[in-house]
Amino acid sequence: MMDEVFGAGYARSLASDLVLGALGGRTAQQALDEGEPPRVVWEALCDATGQSEATRWLHRGDTKKALRRNARR
């Protein structure tokens, strides 16, 4: 899902480089590696990067449709 929202290269960079206070000062990758639920990590990333509600819930529906809808806003 990160690749779809941020693009593959930027998603990898965010996952490994962005330190998130909501995850106890860990990166998304560190948090996942330490057993943090993916949904918690996704929410922290969305908060830190200012994603819309539509983007936050992409995993619940048709991703491409939601991205198109989100782009029109």
N, C-alpha and C positions, 0 to 999 in steps of 0.2 A: 504494500500500500504506500509506503514511503516513496518508492520509485514513481508511482503514479502521480503523487501530489508534488513532489519536489524535483523529479528527474533523477535518474540513476546515480550520476556522479555526486550531485549535491546531497542526495539522501544518504549516501555512504559517509560523506563528510560530516553531516549533521549527527549521524548515529555515533560516530567515533570521536568527534571533536567538541560538540556542544555540551558543556557541563550544565546540568539542570538542577536547580535548587530543589524543585519538587521531588527529585529522586535522590535527595541527600548528597548533592554535589557529585553525582556520578553522571557519566554519559549514558545515552540510551543503550548502547552496546554493553557497557558495564552492568547496567541494571538488568538487562535481559540475561546476561551470562550468570548473574547472581540469583536468578529465579524470580525477578519481578514480573508480574503478569503483563503480557503485551498490551493489554487495554490500558493499564496504568501508565505505561511508558508512552503510548500513543497520546493519551490525554496530556501528559506533561509536555510532549513535543508540540502539540497543537497550541497549548497555552503559551509556550515560549516563542512560537513563531506567528502567533496571531491568526490562526486559521479559523474559518467560519464554522458555524454549526453543521452546515452541509458537508464540509470536508471531514469534520470529526466523525461523522457517521457513515463514511463511504463503505466501510466493511459490512454494513447492513443491507446494501442494495446494489443496484447496477452502478458500478464505479464510473464508467464512461458517461453515463447519463447524468450522474450527480456532478461530475466535473464540468460538463457542458452547462448545466444549470447554474453552477457556482460561477462560471466564467462570465455569464450574462449579467451578474449582479454588480 
